[in-house]
């Protein structure tokens, strides 16, 4: 299971707008200095995707990425120097210095 914080759910609903079948897709792809990195985009659910919901916001994860994201929590924060989604992933054994990639 991948959980959404209240702030993440609010932001996803803002981004999706009036597209009720859409949600935030989170993928794990190869790349970055540690070997794996996250990609996010607004997308519709595919036939084999897993969907996690909170307060009407949808998080879409493909089955391969779910292997790396099971147990993670997606949060959203707006801070003075940066704003954005943040994944707290207990499966990541190590991250790079910039925090953009990870190793399992």
C-alpha positions as CSV (number, residue, x, y, z in Angstrom):
1,X,0.0,0.0,0.0
2,X,1.1,3.6,-0.7
3,X,-0.5,6.2,1.5
4,X,-1.2,9.9,0.8
5,X,-0.9,12.7,3.4
6,X,-3.7,15.2,3.6
7,X,-1.5,17.8,1.9
8,X,-0.7,15.5,-0.9
9,X,-4.3,14.7,-1.5
10,X,-5.2,18.4,-1.6
11,X,-2.5,19.2,-4.1
12,X,-3.3,16.2,-6.4
13,X,-6.9,17.4,-6.6
14,X,-5.8,20.9,-7.5
15,X,-3.5,19.5,-10.2
16,X,-6.1,17.1,-11.7
17,X,-8.8,19.7,-11.8
18,X,-11.9,18.7,-13.7
19,X,-10.5,15.4,-15.0
20,X,-12.2,12.9,-12.7
21,X,-10.6,9.8,-14.1
22,X,-7.1,11.2,-13.7
23,X,-4.6,11.1,-10.9
24,X,-1.0,11.5,-10.0
25,X,1.1,8.7,-11.5
26,X,4.3,7.9,-9.6
27,X,6.9,5.7,-11.4
28,X,10.3,4.3,-10.4
29,X,12.7,4.5,-13.4
30,X,16.4,3.8,-13.9
31,X,18.6,6.8,-13.6
32,X,20.2,9.3,-11.2
33,X,23.4,9.0,-9.3
34,X,22.1,6.1,-7.2
35,X,20.5,4.0,-9.9
36,X,16.7,4.6,-9.4
37,X,14.6,7.8,-9.4
38,X,11.0,8.8,-9.2
39,X,8.9,10.3,-12.0
40,X,5.5,11.9,-11.5
41,X,2.8,13.0,-14.0
42,X,-0.9,13.5,-14.3
43,X,-2.3,10.4,-16.0
44,X,-5.3,8.1,-16.3
45,X,-5.4,4.7,-14.7
46,X,-4.3,1.8,-16.9
47,X,-5.7,-1.7,-16.8
48,X,-2.9,-3.2,-14.6
49,X,-2.3,-0.2,-12.3
50,X,-2.8,0.0,-8.6
51,X,-4.7,3.0,-7.4
52,X,-4.6,4.5,-3.9
53,X,-7.1,7.1,-2.9
54,X,-7.6,9.7,-0.2
55,X,-10.4,12.3,0.0
56,X,-11.1,11.9,-3.7
57,X,-7.4,12.2,-4.8
58,X,-6.0,9.3,-6.8
59,X,-2.4,8.0,-6.8
60,X,-1.6,5.7,-9.7
61,X,1.3,3.2,-9.5
62,X,2.2,0.6,-12.1
63,X,2.9,-2.9,-10.9
64,X,6.7,-2.8,-11.4
65,X,7.0,0.5,-9.6
66,X,4.8,-0.8,-6.8
67,X,7.6,-3.3,-5.9
68,X,9.7,-0.4,-4.9
69,X,7.0,1.8,-3.4
70,X,5.1,-0.6,-1.2
71,X,4.9,0.9,2.2
72,X,5.8,4.5,1.1
73,X,4.0,7.7,1.9
74,X,3.5,10.6,-0.5
75,X,3.5,14.0,1.1
76,X,3.4,17.6,-0.2
77,X,5.0,20.6,1.4
78,X,5.3,24.3,0.5
79,X,8.3,25.8,2.1
80,X,10.3,29.1,1.6
81,X,13.1,27.6,-0.5
82,X,11.3,24.7,-2.2
83,X,7.8,23.2,-2.7
84,X,6.8,19.8,-4.0
85,X,5.9,16.2,-3.5
86,X,8.1,14.1,-1.3
87,X,8.1,10.3,-1.0
88,X,9.1,8.8,2.3
89,X,10.1,5.3,1.1
90,X,11.1,2.7,3.7
91,X,12.5,0.5,0.9
92,X,15.2,3.0,-0.1
93,X,18.4,1.8,1.6
94,X,20.4,4.9,0.5
95,X,19.8,8.1,-1.4
96,X,22.2,10.4,-3.2
97,X,23.3,13.7,-1.9
98,X,20.7,15.7,-3.8
99,X,17.9,13.4,-2.7
100,X,16.7,12.8,-6.3
101,X,17.7,9.1,-6.6
102,X,17.9,6.0,-4.4
103,X,19.0,2.4,-4.1
104,X,17.0,-0.5,-2.7
